């Protein structure tokens, strides 16, 4: 049975003090037992937020990791460093990393490999931009991202991965995929997983929706049979709004 997950991606927001308070506010709320809640914080927040969530149902994710194990890479943070801070998850391949920092599928495959080698669970983001959707190549784009970024993994490794589908045209724009559009792409992703790893693996793979998801539309999105939760951006920065999404199941 696949997990229901709601993961917050704080992006480059919140001072350390604000982040600690937000984590406390989330942990002080009642969280449904059948939903996994994850807080994706900036690097400097990780150790302190990990202390806040200890002993609660809430987990912590880094928002990225380096594609190198160690060495002279000033400003980078390795998967081993993240794991040593007591962190469970890492978000990889977010559309902002792909667009602004030139992260290719090849680079992301190396990050996935290093994350898994160091005991981190990847939340792997895929998605198409508006031009790709309108030109009709959206499914080709998604298939390539899966094949080059994830499908090199063996079954035992792949089952540790959470996939997050982000319609890039809906991130931070106020636009949101309709429930039908979300379901269509989530079903396609699950079909690709089934073709590679078999139906059982596909049925067990958690696929999240990311893209202007908020408490007011989460219930309708999560009602789809292939949508298993959300990767939440702006709406994760306020505890009440974020927990409204968590409770949307």
Secondary structure by P-SEA (a helix, b strand, c coil): cccbbbbbcccccccaaaaaaaaaaaaaccccccbbbbbbccccaaaaaaaaaccccbbbbbccccccccccccccccaaaaaaacccbbbcccccccccccccaaaaaaaaaaaaaaccccbbbbbccaaaaaacaaaaaaaaaaaaccccccaaaaaabbbbbbccccccccccccaaaaaaaaaaaaaaaaacccaaaaaabbbbbbccccccccccccccccccccccccccccaaaaaaaaacc
